[in-house]
Amino acid sequence: MFFLLSLCMCGLLLRGDAQDRAALWRGNDRSGRCQYTFTVPSPVEASCPQTGGPEVEGLKARLSLLEVLVSQLSGGDTGGHQGARARAQSELQEALNRVMGERNLLQGEKERLEGELEGLQRRMEEMRRETERLRNRPCPPQTPAVPPSLPLQGSALMRPAGDSAWQHGSPGFQELKAEVTEVPAPDGSEDNTGCGELVSVGEPVTHRKADNIEGKYGVWMQDPEAVSPYGPNMFWRIDTIGSDVRKLFGYEDMEQLSKGFPSKVLLLPEQVESTGATLYRGSLYFQRRRSRTLIRYDLASESIAARRDLPHAGFHGQFPYSWGGYTDIDLAVDEQGLWAVYSTVKVRGAIVISQLDPYSLEVKKSWETNIRKNSVANSFIICGKLYTVASYTAPDTVINYMYDTETSQGKAMAIPFKNKHRYNSMIDYNLAQRKLFAWDNFHMVSYDLRLGRQQAN
């Protein structure tokens, strides 16, 4: 073999000047084996065919396999990149949702602070006016000291009639006598259990504070006509802050609610819009998120029993209460059944009251009022009468309007009402206890009511 290679090299070196004499050639025979041929050139010489051979074919096969592997790897990388892009998009969407939720919370806080600022400004203005009034008021004349010869009655000094104050000891100490007006005891002429007009609202009583930010706004309820398997003492609650408001918490009684120990948690099949939900005859009634659709959810079967659009009703921020919160549709229950309080484009934002069929959710009758829905903080219905609250942040506000569906007449009023925690997002009449239930800045509170005697027809 070494000899042949040496001979080949010699032949190549001598090829330039010996082409006309002889040459060494290499080629494959028919069986694919390599042959070395030493020939003498001639005018009719034919060159050896240079075929691929087994080595070239193997190399081609390996190159083909390598191309397949490269193609597969390229495809896998593409899929990997697509999966990474999909995951990145999902993470970005989640981050966007979180940012939007935080933005909504901050917007709510901003509105609350603006409301508090307005309240402080009003109080400062009232204090300024009171200061001016006191400055312009003349000082009361000083009365002489009581002479020691005045008679005594019991343990009190008898003072001259008409004196508004009297001196005791040194002139630097003065006691003012307050005028006392006696109120006669009730004679039974007023019926607090009937369906007369609202006379007064008691002081708010706080029952529980929500655990986290989801409970800043919410709704808590009691079914006035509860059915099995839930008893009449059951209380229910929904926290309405979040991107997926669907949890309904049930408590066996007020004590368990106060302690925060739910006995039942239901996951609703549709998301709830705002704080306008209510309970009646074993069903939860609520507005489906971002729509004018009303839903009746049967608590016993844990399924949707009926759904229907409220005709022409505004939704998702078209006609809310003044505090916002997408409170376009507010559902209520009283002695006369199920109601919806809302507005439409046709009435240009005025409050519309509709009585609903509790089974089919069909509108039975409607009334149009003259008060704008976004000008009041909230509303509730007692005995077919709609009452509206003026402010949701002022600690001392009033119930400023009443509309009677029986007479189709409305009137202004001024019944004192307190927002104890300065941000009231839900007020409803609780027929089971004949009280008002409210959700005031994380707190679940209730108010006693006093109704006047129902007028005879």
TORKE-918786 format. One record per atom (N, C-alpha, C): x, y, z. Coordinates in steps of 0.02 Angstrom, whole numbers, plus 50000, padded with zeros to 5 digits. Layout:
BEGIN
XYZ/...
# end
This chain:
BEGIN
500424994050000/500005000050000/500445006350000/500975006150042/501425011850044/501785012749979/501925007249948/502245007549883/501805010849832/501165008949834/500695011849786/500625019249797/500575021549860/500515028649875/501135032449852/501715029349865/502335032649843/502355033249768/502125028049736/502115028149663/501635033349638/501075034249674/500575039249653/500855046149661/501205047449715/501495054149726/502015055549674/502415050649659/502915051749607/502595053249541/502055049549529/501715050749466/501445057749462/501155060249517/500875067049517/501415072149507/502005071049541/502545075949534/502815075949464/502835070249435/503115069749368/502605070649314/501955072149336/501415072349286/501495078249239/501745083949269/501785089849227/502245088949168/502785085849179/503255085249123/503275078249094/502825073749116/502825067049088/502145064949065/501695070149053/501015068349032/501025064848964/501535066248928/501545063248863/501815056248864/502025053948925/502305047248928/501855042448966/501685043749030/501295038949070/500935042849127/500425039449160/500055042549216/499755037249260/499655038849325/499345034449374/498635036849387/498135032349382/497425034249391/497115030149446/496615033149480/496235029649532/495505029749514/495165024249526/494445023849509/494125017949543/493465017549538/493065012149568/492865007349514/492905000949533/492664996049484/491914995049492/491624990149459/490904989149460/490644987049528/491084983949566/490864981749633/490964987249685/491224993149666/491314998649712/491984998849744/492434994449726/493094994549755/493544999249717/494025002249754/494485007049723/495055003349687/495205005649626/495745002649586/496235008049565/496855006649566/497385011149541/497635008349475/497645012749425/497835010449357/498405014849331/498915011749307/499485015349278/499435014449202/499325020249171/499205019949098/499675024649063/499725023049001/500105027448956/499605031448917/499665038048916/499155042048879/499155040448806/498565040948779/498485039948707/497965044948682/497935046248621/497435051248594/496715049148606/496585042648616/495885040448624/495735038448696/496135041048745/496045038948814/495385041748842/495015037748880/494385039848914/494505039748989/494285045149024/494395045549096/493945040849134/494175038849195/493775034449238/493155038149264/492615034949264/492015038149293/492095038749368/491955044749395/492005045949468/491325045349500/491125039349519/490465038149551/490515039649626/489915039949655/489895041849726/490165036449772/489955030349762/490185024949805/489815024749871/489945019549910/489585018649974/489725024250024/490375026850023/490525032050072/490105038250059/490055040149996/489655046149979/488915044949996/488665039049981/487955037549996/487835037850072/488305035050111/488225035350184/488245042550209/488715046450178/488745053450198/488085057050183/487805055550124/487155058550106/486615056550157/486615050150177/486105047850225/486185051450292/486825052150313/486935055550377/486735062950372/486895066050314/486695073150304/485925073750305/485585068950274/484845069250274/484575068650345/484865063850385/484655063050454/484775069450494/485365072650481/485525078850516/485035084350498/484845084650435/484355089750413/483685088650449/483475082150455/482845080650490/482875082950562/483445081450595/483515083450666/483505091050673/483865094450628/483865101850630/483165104550620/482795101550572/482115103750560/481675102750622/481745096750654/481355095450715/481535100350771/482175101550779/482375106250831/482125113350817/482145115250754/481885121850737/481145122350751/480775117150733/480055117050748/479915117250822/480295113350862/480205113450935/480355120250964/480875123550939/481025130250964/480455135050950/480165134350890/479605138750872/479025137650919/478875131150933/478325129750980/478485132451049/479125131651068/479315134251134/479245141751137/479455145151083/479375152451082/478645154451084/478225150751047/477505152351049/477215151251118/477415145851153/477175144651221/477405150051268/478045152151259/478295157451302/477925163951291/477775165351226/477395171451212/476695171051243/476375165151239/475705164351267/475725165351343/476235162351376/476295163251448/476415170551466/476835173851426/476985180851440/476355185151432/475955183651380/475335187351370/474855186251428/474815179851451/474375178351508/474595182151571/475255182151583/475495185651642/475375193151636/475465195951575/475325203051566/474595204651577/474135200151554/473425201251564/473245201151638/473535196251675/473415195951747/473665202251782/474265204451761/474535210551791/474085216551775/473835216751712/473375222251694/472745222051736/472465216051746/471865215351788/471995217751859/472585215851886/472745218151954/472815225651956/473135228451905/473225235751903/472545239251898/472095236551857/471435239551850/471045239051915/471115233351950/470785232752015/471055237852065/471715238552066/472005243652111/471785250552091/471735251752025/471505258352002/470795259752026/470355254652022/469675255652045/469645257052120/470065253352158/470095254552230/470335261652245/470865263752209/471115270452220/470605275752200/470225274352146/469705279052126/469165279552179/468995273852209/468505274052263/468765277952323/469405276752340/469695280452395/469715287952380/469865289552317/469875296652298/469195299752306/468665296252283/467995298852291/467815299652365/468015294752406/467865295252477/468215301352508/468855302252491/469225307952518/468935314552494/468715314652430/468405320752405/467765322252443/467375316852457/466765317852496/466915320352566/467425317452598/467615319752665/467855327052663/468225328752609/468455335752603/467865340452596/467365338552556/466775342752550/466415343452616/466375337852654/466055338252719/466435342852766/467105342452766/467505346852809/467425354152788/467405355352723/467305362152700/466635364952722/466115360752718/465455362952740/465465364452816/465785359952854/465805361052926/466205367352943/466755368652907/467135374752918/466715380852903/466325380552849/465895386152831/465375387252885/465085381752910/464585382352963/464905385353026/465505383153043/465845385853102/466005393153093/466205395153032/466345402153019/465715406453028/465165403953001/464535407653009/464335408053083/464415402653120/464245402753190/464695407653228/465335407853210/465785412553242/465575419753229/465385421153166/465155427853149/464525429653188/464085424653193/463465425953229/463595427453302/464045423653332/464215424853403/464565431553413/464975433453364/465325439953370/464825445753368/464325445053325/463835450453317/463295450353370/463285445253410/462765444753462/462975448753524/462555453153548/462745457053607/462795452653669/463245454753715/463335450953777/462715451953822/462495446653858/461925447353902/462095451853961/461615455653984/461755460154041/461905456154104/462365458854144/462555455454207/462025456954260/461815451854296/461325452654349/461675453054416/461415456854461/461745457354526/461715450854565/462165450354613/462195444254653/461555443554694/461365437554708/460755436254746/460855438454818/460425442854843/460505444954912/460385439254960/460715439455018/460645433855065/459965433455096/459545438655087/458885438555118/458365434855079/458565432355017/458065428754977/457895422255012/457255420355010/457055414155044/457305408055007/457355402555041/457555396155013/456945391655007/456945387754954/456425382654946/456775376054934/456715371654983/457085365254977/457825366754983/458205364354933/458925365554932/459125370254877/458635373454842/458785377754785/458615384954801/458995389554773/458845396554781/458285398554734/457815402254760/457285404954718/457555411154683/457565411254616/457825416954579/457255421154553/457355427454542/456825431754517/456575429454450/455935430154439/455645428254375/455945432254319/456065429054263/456335432354204/457085432254201/457445430354253/458165429854250/458375423754209/458835424854161/459085419254122/459705416154152/459995419454202/460585416854235/460625419854304/461005416654346/461085419354413/461795418154437/462025422854481/462715422554505/462745418654570/463265414654576/463375410954638/464095411654658/464205414554717/464895415554739/465215421154701/465805419954673/466175425054636/465845426354569/465915432454540/465605433954476/465895429954418/466465426454428/466765422654373/466415416054360/465955413754401/465605407454391/464875408754379/464625406054324/463925407254306/463615400754283/463035399154308/462675393054289/462075394954247/461995391654190/461435392954145/460915387554155/460295389654159/459745384954168/459465382954100/459445376454084/459175374154020/458425373354025/458105375153970/457385374253967/457225366953950/456785363953986/456605356953977/455895356553949/455815352953894/455155352053865/454965344753872/454425343553906/454185336753916/453805334353855/453935328053837/453575324853781/453095319853810/452455320353792/451975315553820/452125308453798/451965303753840/452075296653824/451615294553768/451825289653727/451405287353672/450735284853699/450215286653663/449545284653683/449255279153640/449695276053600/449465270553558/449155272853493/449185279353479/448885281753417/449315280353357/449965278753367/450415277253311/450565269853309/450565267153249/450675260053240/451355259053208/451825256553248/452505255653223/452585249153183/452075245053182/452115238753147/451685238753084/451375244353068/450955244653009/451345246852948/450995250152902/451315252252840/451205259652829/451255263552882/451215270752874/451855273652847/451875280252844/452455283752819/453025283452870/453645283452845/454225283352889/454255289752930/454325288952996/454365294553042/455075296053063/455465290853081/456145291953104/456565285653094/457225286653093/457715281253087/458175281653148/458285276053181/458685275853242/459435276453229/459815276053282/460545276253278/460815269853247/461345270353207/461625264253176/461965259753228/461845253253220/462155248153263/462615243853219/463245243553237/463735239753198/463755232453221/463695227853173/463695220653189/464345217153171/464675219453119/465295216153099/465675220653051/466345219853051/466775223153003/467075217952957/467095219452892/467365214752843/468105213552855/468355207752831/469035205552847/469565208752802/469395210252739/469915212552693/469615217752645/470025219852596/469835225252551/469225223352509/469105216852498/468525214852458/467865216752492/467895217952558/467295219652594/467205227052607/467565231352572/467445238552581/466735240352561/466505237452504/465815238052483/465505231052484/464855230652496/464535224152496/463795224752510/463475218952518/462765218552532/462645212752581/462235213952633/462045208552678/461295208452684/461005202452691/460295201552681/460025196252728/459355195952733/458995190752768/458355189452730/458195183052720/457595181252682/456975182052727/456495186452710/455905187252752/455425181352748/455495177252696/455075171252689/455525165352671/455965163652716/456455158452704/456125151652695/456425147552653/456185140752641/456755135752654/456565129352663/457045124052675/457545123652617/458165122152631/458465119652693/458735125152739/458595131452725/458875136952765/458315140052807/458475141252871/457985143752917/457905151252914/457415153952951/457265161152949/457795165352984/458225162353025/458745166153060/459395166753020/459395163952959/459995163952918/460135170952890/460765172852891/460985179152860/461465177552804/461455181952753/461875180852694/462255187252678/462845186352647/463265192152632/463665190952567/463775196452530/464195196252470/464675202152473/465335200852469/465825206152462/465875207852387/465805214252371/465725216052300/466325219452269/466905219152300/467515221752268/467915215852241/468115216252178/468505210852148/468315209952075/468735206452038/468605205251968/468145199251957/468005195352009/467575189352002/467145188752064/466605192952067/466175193152126/465645187652118/465755181952152/465275176452145/465165172652211/465485174552265/465435170752328/464855173452370/464415168852391/463855170452435/463975166752501/464065170552555/464205167652621/463565167452662/463425161652694/462845160852736/463035159752808/462655162852855/462785162352927/462145160052962/462215155553009/461625152653042/461215157753081/461545162653110/461195167753148/461635173853155/461385178953189/461755185153196/462405184253235/462395179753284/463005178553323/463565175853279/463405171153236/463915168353191/464145173553141/463695177853118/463895183253074/464375187953108/464225189653171/464655194253208/465355191253219/465385184653228/466035181253237/466385179853172/466015180053116/466325178753051/466405171453035/465935167253059/465975160053046/465405157952999/465515157852933/464975155752888/464865148152892/464235146252887/464065139152886/463965136652814/463925141252767/463815139352697/464145144452652/464495142052600/464785146452550/464575143752481/464225147852444/463985145852377/464375149852325/464555146452270/464885149652214/464365150652159/464175156852148/463645158352100/463885157052029/463435154851984/463635153351915/463775159451873/463535165351895/463645171551858/463935176751907/464315181551881/464605186751922/464075191951941/464145194652001/463665199452028/463905206452013/463435210751993/463585217851981/463375222052041/463855224652078/463745229552131/463345226952190/463005231652226/462715230152291/461955229852290/461645228452233/460925228752228/460565222152237/460885216952263/460575210352270/460085210252329/459625205252328/459155204352383/458945197152386/458605195152441/458365188352452/457615188452461/457285183152434/456555182852441/456325175752424/455975172652471/455665166052460/456155160752436/456735160452467/457215155252451/457635156452390/457615162552362/458005164052302/458415170452313/458995170552282/459405176552279/459275179952213/459125186452215/459005190352155/459585195252147/459895195252087/460455199752076/460515201552002/460895206851989/461035209051921/461675205851896/461635202951836/462235199951806/462715205451785/463365204151796/463875209151784/463865211551711/463955218151703/464005221451638/463405220151593/462815219651622/462205218551583/461605221051622/461035221451587/460405223151620/460005216851637/460345211051637/460015204751650/459925203551725/459315201951745/459165200151814/459145192551819/459405189851875/459455182551885/459125180751951/458725175451949/458465172452011/458825165852022/459205165652077/459615159752093/459285156152151/459085149852140/458745145852191/459275143052239/459205144752303/459705142652352/459685135152365/459085132152363/459025124952379/459355120652326/459215122052262/459495118052208/460175120652185/460365126552209/460995129752189/461055130352114/460535133052084/460515133852011/460095139951993/460175142151931/459795147951907/459085145651890/458585148851922/457885147051910/457565151551858/457805157651848/457515162151798/458015167651784/457965170251723/458365176151703/457965180151652/458035186751656/457665191151610/457995197951609/458015201051550/458275207851544/457755212751570/457985217751608/457545223151631/457505228251574/456915229051542/456865232951480/457145240051487/457615241651442/457885248351433/458285250851494/458415246751543/458765249051603/459495250551588/459745256051616/460455257451611/460855252651653/461485251551634/461905246851671/462635248651665/463025246251712/463745247151715/463955254451710/463665258551753/463885265451759/463495270551720/462925268651689/462525273651654/462125277951702/461775274851750/461365278551797/461455275751868/462045276551897/462155274051965/461925279152017/461945277152080/461865281852135/462475286552136/462445291752176/462975296752175/463645293952197/463655288552236/464295285752258/464625281452205/464265279852151/464565275952096/464445268552106/464985264752097/464965257552110/464535253452063/464375256052003/463945252551954/463265250651984/462995255152026/462365253752060/461775255852016/461775253751953/461245255751907/460575252451923/460585246251946/459965242551961/459995240352034/459505242552073/459475241052144/458835237052157/458905230852179/458335226552193/458135227152266/457485226652281/457245227552349/456625223152361/456505221652425/455925217652445/455585221252503/454915221652500/454535224452556/453895220452564/453415223352599/452775219952613/452395218252549/452525221852495/452155220852433/452515216552382/453135214352397/453475209752352/454155212352329/454325210652266/454985211952237/454965218152193/455475222552201/455515228752165/456195229652132/456215233852080/456845235952049/456845243552044/457395246652065/457485253952061/458045255152011/457915258951958/458405259851905/458235266151865/458535266951806/458365272551762/458475270451690/458235274651644/458285273251573/458475279651536/458675278851473/458825284651431/458195288651418/457625285351412/457005288651397/456815293851450/456925292251513/456745296951567/457345301251588/457895300751551/458475305051561/458765304651631/458815298651656/459145297551720/458705298151781/458055299351773/457605299551830/457485292551857/457325292051921/457215285551952/456575282451925/456625276051906/456055272051885/455965266451937/455345265351959/455195259952006/454765254851969/454975248551970/454585243251938/454465237651988/453845235351990/453675229452030/453755223351986/454115218252011/454285212351972/453925206251997/453785201651950/453545195051969/454125191151999/454065188652060/454645185452093/454855178852061/454435175952019/454605169551988/454885170351918/454555174551877/454775175351808/455205181451797/455215186151845/455575192451841/455265197251790/454665195851770/454325200251722/454085206551758/454115212251723/453885218651751/453125218751753/452845219751813/452125220051820/451855227151812/452205232051840/451995239051835/452585243451851/452595249451820/453155254051830/452905261051847/453325264851884/453185271751901/453815275851885/453715281851857/454255286451842/454235292251892/454795293651924/454825299151972/455155305251940/455205310651978/455515316751953/456195318151985/456475313352021/457115314352054/457655310352017/458215313552003/458765310351966/459115305152010/459255299451981/459545293952020/460255295652043/460645299052001/461335300552021/461395306552068/460815309352088/460825314952136/460725312552207/460575306152217/460465303452284/460985298052298/461135296952361/461655292152380/461415284952378/460775283852395/460495277052396/459745277652406/459405271852405/458685271852415/458465265152444/457855265052471/457565258852497/456805259552491/456455253952495/455725253852486/455405250652547/454915254052576/454525251452632/453785252452616/453405247052617/452675247452606/452505250952541/452885249552489/452745252552423/452945259752417/453315262352465/453555269252463/454315269352456/454555273152407/455275273852396/455535279752436/456085278552472/456415283852510/457135284452485/457385290652478/458065291752455/458475295252508/459135293652510/459595296552558/460035301652522/460145307452554/460475313052521/461225311852511/461585309252562/462315308752558/462535301952585/463085299452556/463365293052578/463975294052622/464235300252629/464825301452669/464705306052729/464225310552724/464105315152779/463875311352841/464185312452898/463985308652958/463265310052978/463025316152966/462335318052982/462005320552918/461635316052886/461285317852825/460535316852836/460145316752782/459425316052789/459145311452735/458565308552750/458155305352699/457735311052669/457875312552606/457635318852578/457045318352530/456805312252515/456275311752465/455895305252476/455245305552463/454815299652467/454345299552408/454275293652376/453795292752321/453335286952338/452675288252338/452175283352355/451895280352291/452005273852281/451755270552220/450995269852221/450695270152281/449965269552285/449625275752258/449905281552273/449605287852250/449975290752189/450545287852170/450965290452116/451165297652128/451305299252191/451495306052210/452145305752250/452565310852240/453185311452278/453205317852317/453635318152368/453695324252407/454375324352441/454615330452456/455245331352492/455135330152567/455655328052601/455625327052673/456325327952702/456395327652767/457055328652799/457085324552863/457135317952856/457205313452914/457935312252927/458185313852987/458905313053001/459135305752990/459735305152962/460035298552949/460785299252958/461095294352991/461815294753007/462215289552967/462755291852936/463265287452906/463835286952957/463795281952999/464255281453055/464985280853033/465105277052979/465785275652957/465965279352893/465545283952872/465695289052821/465755286452749/465505280452732/465495278452661/464975272952653/464355274952644/463795270152642/463655268052570/463775261652556/463695259152487/463085254752477/462695253552529/462095249252523/461625250752580/460985252052563/460455252952613/459845249252587/459585244552626/458995240652607/458545239652667/457905239152653/457415237652705/457405230152717/457475228152780/457445221052799/456745219652827/456335216452786/455645215152806/455615210252864/456095205552869/456075200552922/456135203752991/456545208852997/456635212253061/456345219253063/456075221453007/455805228253001/456325233453023/456915232752993/457465237353005/457795239052938/458225244052939/458645245352882/459315241852892/459555238452839/460225235552838/460655239952793/461275241152813/461715245252773/462425242552776/462815244252725/463525242452721/463915248952718/464235250752774/464545257252781/465295256552792/465675257052736/466405257252740/466685251352779/466585245252752/466805238852781/466335236252835/465875240352861/465475238452919/464755236752899/464495231352929/463795229452921/463405232352980/462935236952966/462575240453019/461825239853007/461435241153059/460705241053054/460415247153089/459805248953069/459455254753098/458735252653117/458525254653176/457825253753194/457405259053158/456775257253145/456315261653109/455705263353151/455415268853135/454765270653165/454315272953109/453745269553102/453255271253050/452645274353082/452365279153046/451755282253071/451145277953057/450585280053083/449965276353074/449735276953001/449525271352974/449305271252905/448655275052898/448635279452848/448035283452839/447475279152810/446885280252837/446295276552812/446085279352746/445885274852700/445665277052634/444945279552636/
# end
